[in-house]
Amino acid sequence: MLSANDHFLPIAQVIKSYGTEGEVMISIFPQMPEDLDINEPVFFFFEGLPVPFFFESIDFRGNRARVKFEGIDSLSAADELAKMKIYLPKDRMEEDGEESIFLIGYTLYDGEEQLRGTIRDLHNFGGNLCLAVETPEGEEALYPFHEDLICGLDEENKVLVLSIPEGL
């Protein structure tokens, strides 16, 4: 079965419904393209399958936006999208020149070549990017991410080596 991480990358997450006409509030991830083409579909995963949705309207408000999707016309329909991630196909992201989002799914090592885990997400905490990493023990760890911390990148083997500050 197709996995969201195989061919799609998360760009936002629905926070909650907004009003009674089917609008939702979304939290925008740092990897959302600045020049997002709202005439192209975004995808939600239902039972492991990508389902395209088209924007009817979008009103950006900093790192959030009020969105109306075509075909979502009621509060109950909007509530069904609550907490769901919104995805774009990886090939559309790469066309847009995004550099950091392709790291999802990469294996992370520190500068001492110690395995830290698999990168599952990217978070923006007030302009400070962090990698959300699933450790070998199955826990989540956050690591700061900045291009100055990159020691090595192997795109073929999907490996990232970061100089991780002591204590993390």
Residue pairs with C-beta under 8 A, 6 or more apart in sequence:
1 48
1 49
2 48
2 49
2 50
3 48
4 10
4 45
4 50
4 85
4 87
5 104
5 105
7 89
7 90
7 91
8 43
8 45
8 50
8 87
8 88
8 89
8 90
9 31
9 87
9 88
9 89
9 90
9 93
9 101
9 102
9 104
10 29
10 31
10 85
10 86
10 87
10 104
10 121
11 28
11 29
11 31
11 32
11 33
11 36
11 42
11 86
11 87
11 88
11 93
12 26
12 27
12 28
12 29
12 32
12 65
12 85
12 86
13 26
13 27
13 29
13 83
13 84
13 85
13 86
14 24
14 25
14 26
14 81
14 82
14 83
14 84
14 85
14 86
15 24
15 25
15 26
15 27
15 64
15 82
15 83
16 24
16 25
16 82
17 23
17 24
17 25
17 75
17 78
17 79
17 81
17 82
18 24
18 25
18 66
18 78
19 75
20 74
20 75
21 68
21 73
21 74
21 75
22 68
22 69
22 72
22 73
22 74
22 75
22 77
22 78
23 66
23 67
23 68
23 78
24 66
24 67
24 68
24 69
24 72
24 78
24 81
24 82
25 64
25 65
25 66
25 67
26 64
26 65
26 67
26 86
27 63
27 64
28 60
28 63
28 64
28 65
29 121
29 122
29 123
29 124
30 100
30 122
30 123
30 124
30 129
31 93
31 98
31 100
31 101
31 122
33 88
33 92
33 93
33 96
33 98
35 96
38 55
38 58
39 54
39 55
40 92
41 52
41 53
41 54
42 52
42 53
42 55
42 86
42 87
42 88
43 50
43 51
43 52
43 53
43 86
43 87
43 88
43 89
44 50
44 51
44 53
44 81
44 84
44 85
44 86
44 87
45 51
45 84
45 85
45 87
50 87
53 69
53 70
53 71
53 72
54 69
54 70
55 67
55 68
55 69
55 70
56 68
56 69
56 70
57 67
57 68
58 65
58 66
58 67
58 68
59 65
59 66
59 67
63 124
69 81
71 77
72 78
72 81
90 102
93 101
93 102
94 102
100 122
100 129
100 145
101 122
102 155
103 119
103 122
103 131
103 160
104 119
104 120
104 121
104 122
105 118
105 119
105 158
106 118
106 119
106 158
106 159
106 160
107 115
107 117
107 118
107 119
107 157
107 158
107 159
107 160
108 115
108 116
108 117
108 118
108 119
108 131
108 133
108 143
108 160
108 161
108 162
109 115
109 116
109 159
109 160
109 161
109 162
110 116
110 161
110 162
110 163
110 164
111 151
111 161
111 162
111 163
111 164
113 161
115 136
116 133
116 135
116 141
116 143
116 164
117 133
117 134
117 135
117 136
117 141
118 133
118 134
119 131
119 132
119 133
119 160
120 132
120 133
120 134
120 140
121 131
121 132
122 129
122 130
122 131
122 132
122 145
123 129
123 130
123 132
123 142
124 130
128 144
129 144
129 145
129 146
130 142
130 143
130 144
130 145
131 142
131 143
131 144
131 145
131 162
132 140
132 141
132 142
133 140
133 141
133 142
133 143
134 140
135 141
141 168
143 162
143 164
143 168
144 164
144 165
144 168
145 162
149 162
149 163
149 164
150 160
150 161
150 162
150 163
151 161
151 162
151 163
152 159
152 160
152 161
153 159
153 160
153 161
154 160
